[in-house]
């Protein structure tokens, strides 16, 4: 399946990686020309979601990257090198003996492989490096596949990494020293996604917008403090039910009224009957989200995203409000004129649609 990412389709590569890991993990193989620390954290969080019982130490991880041009961040190498059940390989070590980190021939593949417990192997071949912008806003393409026979994928993997050698503490120290003495080599690929420049025009309330949310695949809501005794109730704008496939709601009802019970998934976790209800007392729609104790998330001060996977099944993703992915989602919604104020009152909370 083709994957296309750009500023209008943010985090499409990230979404593809999550999709490939949803059916379980026994091993992860990552080959990326360059790594950033933040991009590595994004992927590790996804691995934890796909790992058995959320324990990534039960998943063998192989990471292959390069030292070319000094672009890979030492913090990313340190992170992977220090993780249990993880082996790290690097290409371009011959440049450590020269005057620069410029290679004779660059190491440039981007190849992500996920072995599943049932013996199948899922893969993504892409233009995207494992960096924060590579997984969020860069214009990238990729192709995903799932194969019952792992043989061809294994052979391609071995050929792609054959010039890489195991990372040692000595290689890491040499690389840090050489990179420190070189001019600033920070790539735009590694820099944070900038804050979107919001238009000065007043945003319309979501409920008043002349749009059909069901025609869009992703909806996100800014959260501040959550409601309910377990702090897992998310207040939604009027009209959110249309995104979840419900045509009408009787807003004249003064009490709590059930609207729907969509199924939410994150990694290999599934939560059924997550109640979406109309609360007549405060005139808001609310959805009950899974608590941390049930494998859910900490939702305060974040961007909470729902991505439609199938009829009545939605992926739940939670990103800190100041994260690269949150900024990318906000930018995409604004570019498509799909950024709204959450409610009628003077609220600062935002809501948006993507795709």
C-alpha positions as CSV (number, residue, x, y, z in Angstrom):
1,X,0.0,0.0,0.0
2,X,1.3,3.5,-0.9
3,X,1.8,6.0,1.9
4,X,2.1,9.7,1.2
5,X,3.0,12.3,3.8
6,X,3.2,16.1,3.6
7,X,2.0,19.1,5.5
8,X,-1.5,18.4,4.5
9,X,-1.2,14.7,5.5
10,X,0.9,14.9,8.6
11,X,2.3,11.8,10.4
12,X,1.3,9.4,7.6
13,X,4.6,7.6,7.9
14,X,4.1,7.4,11.7
15,X,0.6,6.1,11.2
16,X,1.9,3.4,8.8
17,X,4.4,2.2,11.4
18,X,1.7,2.0,14.0
19,X,-0.5,0.0,11.6
20,X,2.2,-2.5,10.8
21,X,2.8,-3.2,14.5
22,X,-0.9,-3.5,15.6
23,X,-0.9,-7.3,15.0
24,X,1.9,-8.0,17.5
25,X,5.7,-7.9,17.5
26,X,8.4,-10.5,18.1
27,X,11.2,-8.5,16.5
28,X,11.8,-5.0,15.1
29,X,14.5,-4.1,12.5
30,X,15.2,-0.5,11.7
31,X,17.5,0.7,8.9
32,X,17.6,4.5,8.6
33,X,20.3,6.6,7.1
34,X,20.0,9.1,9.9
35,X,18.4,9.1,13.4
36,X,17.2,11.9,15.6
37,X,16.6,11.4,19.3
38,X,13.0,12.6,19.1
39,X,12.2,10.4,16.0
40,X,13.7,7.4,17.9
41,X,11.4,8.2,20.9
42,X,8.4,8.3,18.7
43,X,9.1,4.8,17.3
44,X,10.0,3.4,20.7
45,X,6.7,4.5,22.1
46,X,5.0,2.7,19.2
47,X,7.0,-0.4,19.8
48,X,5.9,-0.4,23.5
49,X,2.3,-0.2,22.3
50,X,2.7,-3.2,20.0
51,X,4.9,-5.3,22.4
52,X,3.5,-8.1,24.5
53,X,1.9,-6.5,27.6
54,X,3.6,-3.3,26.6
55,X,7.1,-4.7,27.5
56,X,9.5,-3.7,24.8
57,X,12.3,-5.8,26.4
58,X,10.4,-8.9,25.1
59,X,11.0,-7.6,21.5
60,X,14.4,-8.0,19.9
61,X,15.3,-4.6,18.3
62,X,18.0,-4.1,15.7
63,X,18.9,-0.6,14.7
64,X,21.2,0.3,11.7
65,X,22.2,3.8,10.8
66,X,25.2,5.8,9.6
67,X,27.7,8.3,10.8
68,X,27.7,10.0,7.4
69,X,28.1,13.9,7.5
70,X,27.6,13.8,11.3
71,X,23.8,14.0,10.9
72,X,22.8,11.2,13.2
73,X,22.4,12.5,16.8
74,X,24.6,10.9,19.4
75,X,21.7,11.0,21.8
76,X,19.8,8.7,19.5
77,X,22.7,6.3,19.3
78,X,23.0,6.4,23.1
79,X,19.3,5.8,23.6
80,X,19.2,2.6,21.4
81,X,22.6,1.4,22.6
82,X,21.4,1.5,26.2
83,X,18.2,-0.4,25.7
84,X,17.7,-4.0,26.7
85,X,17.3,-6.6,23.8
86,X,18.7,-4.0,21.4
87,X,21.7,-4.2,19.0
88,X,23.0,-1.2,17.1
89,X,25.0,-1.2,13.9
90,X,26.6,1.8,12.1
91,X,27.9,2.4,8.6
92,X,30.5,5.1,7.7
93,X,33.0,4.3,10.4
94,X,35.9,4.7,8.0
95,X,35.3,8.4,7.9
96,X,36.2,8.6,11.6
97,X,39.9,8.2,10.5
98,X,39.7,11.1,8.0
99,X,39.5,14.8,8.4
100,X,35.7,15.0,7.9
101,X,32.7,12.8,8.3
102,X,32.0,13.0,4.6
103,X,31.7,9.4,3.2
104,X,33.1,8.2,-0.1
105,X,29.6,6.7,-0.8
106,X,26.7,7.6,1.5
107,X,24.6,5.0,3.4
108,X,21.1,6.0,2.5
109,X,18.4,3.2,2.9
110,X,15.2,3.6,5.0
111,X,13.8,0.2,5.6
112,X,11.5,-0.8,8.6
113,X,10.8,-4.5,9.3
114,X,8.4,-6.0,11.9
115,X,8.4,-9.7,12.6
116,X,5.1,-11.0,14.0
117,X,4.4,-13.9,16.4
118,X,2.5,-15.7,13.7
119,X,5.6,-15.8,11.4
120,X,4.4,-13.1,9.0
121,X,6.7,-10.1,8.4
122,X,5.5,-6.6,7.8
123,X,7.7,-3.9,6.2
124,X,7.9,-0.3,5.1
125,X,10.2,0.9,2.4
126,X,10.2,4.7,2.4
127,X,12.1,7.9,1.8
128,X,11.6,8.9,5.5
129,X,14.5,8.8,8.0
130,X,13.8,8.0,11.6
131,X,13.6,11.7,12.6
132,X,10.9,13.9,14.1
133,X,10.2,15.6,10.7
134,X,10.6,12.4,8.8
135,X,7.7,11.0,10.9
136,X,5.5,14.2,10.8
137,X,5.7,16.9,8.2
138,X,8.4,16.2,5.6
139,X,7.1,15.3,2.1
140,X,7.7,11.5,2.1
141,X,6.5,8.4,0.3
142,X,6.5,4.8,1.3
143,X,5.2,1.3,0.5
144,X,4.0,-1.1,3.1
145,X,3.6,-4.9,2.7
146,X,2.9,-8.0,4.8
147,X,4.3,-11.3,3.7
148,X,3.7,-14.8,4.9
149,X,7.2,-15.9,3.7
150,X,9.9,-13.9,5.5
151,X,12.7,-15.2,3.3
152,X,12.7,-12.4,0.6
153,X,12.5,-9.7,3.3
154,X,15.3,-11.3,5.3
155,X,17.6,-11.5,2.3
156,X,16.8,-7.8,1.4
157,X,17.6,-6.8,5.0
158,X,20.9,-8.6,5.1
159,X,22.0,-7.0,1.8
160,X,21.0,-3.5,2.9
161,X,23.0,-3.6,6.1
162,X,26.0,-5.6,5.0
163,X,28.4,-2.7,5.2
164,X,27.4,-1.8,8.8
165,X,29.4,-2.8,11.9
166,X,28.4,-3.2,15.5
167,X,28.4,0.1,17.5
168,X,31.0,0.1,20.3
169,X,31.6,2.6,23.1
170,X,34.9,3.5,21.3
171,X,33.1,4.2,18.0
172,X,30.5,6.3,19.8
173,X,33.2,8.4,21.7
174,X,35.1,9.0,18.4
175,X,31.9,10.0,16.6
176,X,30.9,12.4,19.4
177,X,34.4,14.0,19.4
178,X,34.6,14.4,15.7
179,X,31.1,15.7,15.5
180,X,31.7,18.2,18.3
181,X,34.8,19.6,16.5
182,X,32.9,19.9,13.2
183,X,30.7,22.9,12.2
184,X,27.0,22.7,13.1
185,X,25.7,19.9,11.0
186,X,22.1,19.9,12.4
187,X,19.8,19.0,9.6
188,X,16.3,20.5,9.2
189,X,15.2,16.9,9.5
190,X,16.2,17.0,13.1
191,X,14.9,20.4,14.1
192,X,11.5,20.7,15.9
193,X,8.4,21.2,13.8
194,X,7.7,25.0,14.1
195,X,4.6,26.3,15.8
196,X,1.9,27.0,13.2
197,X,1.1,30.6,12.4
198,X,-2.5,30.8,13.2
199,X,-4.6,33.1,11.0
200,X,-5.8,36.3,12.8
201,X,-9.4,35.7,11.8
202,X,-11.7,34.4,14.6
203,X,-12.2,30.6,14.5
204,X,-15.7,29.3,14.0
205,X,-17.2,26.9,16.6
206,X,-17.0,23.3,15.4
207,X,-20.7,22.8,15.9
208,X,-21.5,25.7,13.6
209,X,-19.2,24.7,10.7
210,X,-20.9,23.6,7.5
211,X,-18.8,20.5,7.2
212,X,-19.5,16.8,7.3
213,X,-17.0,15.3,9.8
214,X,-17.8,11.8,8.7
215,X,-16.0,12.5,5.4
216,X,-12.7,13.0,7.2
217,X,-10.6,10.2,8.6
218,X,-9.0,11.9,11.5
219,X,-10.3,14.2,14.2
220,X,-8.3,15.8,17.0
221,X,-9.2,17.7,20.2
222,X,-7.1,19.8,22.5
223,X,-7.4,18.7,26.1
224,X,-6.7,20.7,29.2
225,X,-7.9,19.1,32.4
226,X,-10.1,16.0,31.9
227,X,-13.5,15.5,33.5
228,X,-14.9,12.6,35.6
229,X,-13.7,10.9,38.8
230,X,-10.9,9.1,36.9
231,X,-10.0,12.1,34.8
232,X,-10.8,10.2,31.6
233,X,-13.8,12.0,30.3
234,X,-13.0,14.2,27.3
235,X,-15.4,17.1,26.6
236,X,-16.1,17.3,22.8
237,X,-17.8,20.0,20.8
238,X,-21.3,19.6,19.6
239,X,-21.4,17.7,16.4
240,X,-18.6,15.4,17.1
241,X,-21.0,12.5,17.0
242,X,-21.1,13.0,13.2
243,X,-17.5,12.0,13.0
244,X,-18.4,8.7,14.7
245,X,-21.1,8.0,12.2
246,X,-24.2,9.1,14.1
247,X,-26.5,11.3,12.0
248,X,-28.5,13.2,14.7
249,X,-28.6,13.9,18.4
250,X,-31.5,15.3,20.4
251,X,-29.8,18.3,22.1
252,X,-33.0,19.2,23.9
253,X,-32.6,16.3,26.4
254,X,-31.6,17.8,29.7
255,X,-30.0,14.7,31.2
256,X,-27.2,12.4,30.2
257,X,-28.0,10.5,27.1
258,X,-26.1,7.8,25.4
259,X,-25.1,8.5,21.8
260,X,-22.7,5.7,20.7
261,X,-20.1,3.2,22.0
262,X,-17.2,3.2,19.5
263,X,-14.3,0.7,19.8
264,X,-10.9,2.3,20.4
265,X,-7.5,0.7,19.7
266,X,-3.9,1.7,20.4
267,X,-1.1,-0.7,19.5
268,X,-2.4,-4.2,20.3
269,X,-4.8,-2.9,23.0
270,X,-8.6,-2.8,22.3
271,X,-11.2,-1.1,24.4
272,X,-14.8,-1.8,23.4
273,X,-18.0,0.2,24.4
274,X,-16.2,3.5,25.0
275,X,-19.3,5.6,25.7
276,X,-20.0,8.8,23.8
277,X,-22.8,10.7,25.6
278,X,-24.6,13.9,25.5
279,X,-24.5,15.7,28.9
280,X,-27.5,18.0,29.0
281,X,-26.3,19.7,32.2
282,X,-23.3,21.4,30.5
283,X,-24.6,21.1,26.9
284,X,-21.5,19.1,25.8
285,X,-20.8,15.8,24.2
286,X,-18.3,13.6,26.2
287,X,-16.4,10.4,25.5
288,X,-15.1,8.0,28.2
289,X,-11.4,7.1,27.4
290,X,-9.5,4.2,28.8
291,X,-7.5,5.0,32.0
292,X,-3.8,4.4,32.5
293,X,-4.7,1.4,34.6
294,X,-6.5,-0.1,31.6
295,X,-3.6,0.5,29.3
296,X,-4.7,4.0,28.2
297,X,-2.9,7.3,28.4
298,X,-2.4,10.4,30.5
299,X,-4.7,12.8,28.6
300,X,-4.1,16.2,30.3
301,X,-2.7,19.0,28.2
302,X,-2.4,17.0,25.0
303,X,-3.7,16.6,21.5
304,X,-6.1,13.6,21.5
305,X,-6.5,12.1,18.0
306,X,-9.1,9.7,16.7
307,X,-8.3,7.9,13.4
308,X,-11.0,5.9,11.7
309,X,-9.7,2.4,10.9
310,X,-13.0,0.7,10.1
311,X,-16.7,1.1,10.8
312,X,-17.0,2.0,14.5
313,X,-13.3,1.3,15.1
314,X,-10.9,4.2,15.8
315,X,-7.2,4.4,16.7
316,X,-6.6,6.5,19.8
317,X,-3.4,8.5,19.8
318,X,-2.3,11.0,22.4
319,X,0.5,13.6,21.8
320,X,1.8,16.2,24.2
321,X,0.4,19.6,23.1
322,X,3.9,21.0,22.5
323,X,5.1,17.9,20.5
324,X,6.1,17.8,16.9
325,X,3.1,15.7,15.9
326,X,0.6,18.0,17.7
327,X,2.1,21.0,15.9
328,X,2.0,19.1,12.6
329,X,-1.7,18.2,13.0
330,X,-2.7,21.8,13.9
331,X,-0.8,23.1,10.8
332,X,-2.5,20.6,8.5
333,X,-6.0,21.4,9.8
334,X,-5.4,25.1,9.4
335,X,-4.1,24.7,5.8
336,X,-7.3,22.9,4.9
337,X,-9.5,25.4,6.8
338,X,-10.5,22.7,9.2
339,X,-9.4,24.3,12.4
340,X,-12.1,25.3,14.8
341,X,-12.9,26.6,18.3
342,X,-14.2,23.9,20.5
343,X,-17.4,25.6,21.7
344,X,-19.6,28.6,21.5
345,X,-18.1,30.3,24.6
346,X,-14.9,32.1,24.9
347,X,-12.8,28.9,25.0
348,X,-9.2,28.7,23.9
349,X,-9.4,25.0,23.2
350,X,-9.1,23.9,19.6
351,X,-10.4,21.0,17.5
352,X,-9.5,20.0,14.0
353,X,-10.0,17.6,11.1
354,X,-7.4,16.0,8.9
355,X,-7.8,14.4,5.5
